[in-house]
Amino acid sequence: MAIITGEQFRESLKEVSPEIYIRGERVEDVASHPLLKQTVHHLAAGCDLLFDPELKDRLVVRSPISGEDIPRLGMHIQQEKEDLFIKAELTREISSRRICSACGSNMLSVTWAMIHDVDAAHGTDYLSRYRDFIIRIHKTGLPFAWCMMDPKGDRSLPPSRQPEPTDLRIVERKPGGVVVNGVKLHTTMGPCTRFVVAVPCRALGKKDKDFAVSFALPIETKGIKMIARPSPGPSRETSMESPLSSRFMGVEAMTIFDNVFVPEENLFMCGEWEQAGNLSMYFASLHRQSKCACSAGHCDMFAGAAALAADVNGVSGRASHIQEKITSMIMDGEAGYGCALGAAVNARRHPSGVWMPDPLIANSGLGAIRSKVGRHMEHLHDIAGGLIATMPTEADWNNPELRKYMDKALRGNPKYTTEERLRAMHLIQDLAASRAAGTIMAFTINAAGSPATNQVVVRRAYDLDKQIRYAKELASIKT
Ligand SMILES: Cc1cc2nc3c(=O)[nH]c(=O)nc-3n(C[C@H](O)[C@H](O)[C@H](O)COP(=O)(O)OP(=O)(O)OC[C@H]3O[C@@H](n4cnc5c(N)ncnc54)[C@H](O)[C@@H]3O)c2cc1C
């Protein structure tokens, strides 16, 4: 049952009625809500991909933990070095076709490692509970939401010193469990998932111990509410416009835990503040390795779309400046992917069995590639031309009276019909001149941590003192 089809996923959404709000109103039926349709489609298409004859051997893996066949990118605990390479290859491939490959396996793996550390330091046995949760999701095949990022309030203060804390925390310890209260932000795909997994988002001090909490709960648990932000694609039906975002990319949500009871068996960390920062450290290694591959996939998508735009405009192979731009997009993607692979080559095995990619290479690669995406959008505007922001709409094309003017005036390379040229232009618009473009930018710059966090990791991991010694040797400086 662990591998489910898109249809089975859609059906599963009807089994529960979580407390979701969108545009100020309660969602009655997640499966059929018009503002959730792209997310449902994105996740359902991800399920169907598991049956793709070309991909299934790599996308599906037998879990040594549960013995189930499971989605590698969504649910696998990465305990073989080879996992890092296969994951990078698949992440690039899928991201180049639909932006997001839903890489929940990274989140589950870094949590596995952190819980292992908690048990090792405190003699607790949280990992066996977490293992039971992993087996449960492996058996159902249903997606989960990742609740890591707290609101954080005034960034200069730790959570315990915020005047009115909103970060997720334990507010009561009861026999058989704890009560938690607070908020997690940025819960990607959250409203269309079936479980929430909460983890701490930063290093904590002794006074912050109530904020050191990790657990998993079904999304319909009393007190869990999500305020959803619709995905960037249009809610109306389209055939030409927004070809990517009308079908892919997902809803975001603010997740509220309003005095939620967490039973002991669902609790994986309960006040062990000393290990909270380990999760961010492991995330900075494992997830950012993936993110290098994911961004490489976006470079591939942008390069392909740019080359198509050049061809429909009739400038493919003619203009050297266009060739240079497309080539630079390809090179950026290859450099990012190289870092994903390099970080995997230098990976180290954490005592929990999870392989942690080299943080220096992963963060250097991500820092470099994420800064290029804005430039790629600039190239798309340049190569496609102004039409992406000025062309008449799909509704105009569908009006025969207007189409006859558009058909002649908007023709390009005779190899393509006008409609085909417009379809290519709509793709570029989606990628570079739309709400989806802004979301892709947000995804690139902030998802997986802000760019400054790449620098922090690199400064910590790089042996600059050694290089200073070598510089002194060369310059014959003795001090
Ligand atoms: C599309 C998208 C999807 C996401 N999905 C998820 C998800 O599914 N689950 C999840 O948990 N999170 C998710 N995130 C959250 C993401 O990890 C955060 O947005 C990211 O870590 C940045 O945190 P922030 O938004 O709070 O920004 P901030 O941390 O406020 O950063 C803003 C700026 O302030 C700087 N700054 C912050 N704190 C300090 C400080 N103490 N000292 C100096 N400078 C500081 C930062 O470097 C940055 O320049 C997602 C984000 C995006 C954009």
The ligand as an ORCA input file, in Angstrom:
! r2SCAN-3c Opt
* xyz 0 1
  C       8.807     28.876     -0.919
  C       9.247     28.546      0.480
  C       8.932     27.312      1.022
  C       9.290     27.002      2.344
  N       8.904     25.803      2.866
  C       9.115     25.551      4.173
  C       8.574     24.376      4.796
  O       7.918     23.553      4.148
  N       8.769     24.210      6.129
  C       9.474     25.108      6.877
  O       9.638     24.896      8.077
  N      10.009     26.211      6.319
  C       9.847     26.459      5.008
  N      10.351     27.616      4.433
  C      11.015     28.578      5.319
  C      12.460     28.896      5.027
  O      13.296     27.909      5.566
  C      12.726     30.298      5.628
  O      11.990     31.242      4.875
  C      14.189     30.651      5.620
  O      14.908     29.812      6.498
  C      14.412     32.101      6.042
  O      13.805     32.337      7.296
  P      12.799     33.559      7.454
  O      11.834     33.521      6.339
  O      12.285     33.528      8.836
  O      13.678     34.847      7.223
  P      14.604     35.562      8.281
  O      15.312     34.533      9.102
  O      13.868     36.614      8.985
  O      15.666     36.238      7.332
  C      15.525     37.549      6.772
  C      16.919     38.208      6.744
  O      17.357     38.462      8.083
  C      18.618     37.843      8.316
  N      18.625     37.379      9.713
  C      17.692     36.598     10.320
  N      18.025     36.397     11.604
  C      19.176     37.056     11.821
  C      20.025     37.236     12.958
  N      19.734     36.696     14.138
  N      21.140     37.978     12.789
  C      21.442     38.543     11.595
  N      20.688     38.420     10.488
  C      19.567     37.685     10.596
  C      18.672     36.682      7.307
  O      19.984     36.259      7.015
  C      17.989     37.315      6.096
  O      18.891     38.100      5.376
  C      10.012     27.946      3.119
  C      10.348     29.185      2.556
  C       9.971     29.495      1.264
  C      10.307     30.851      0.709
*
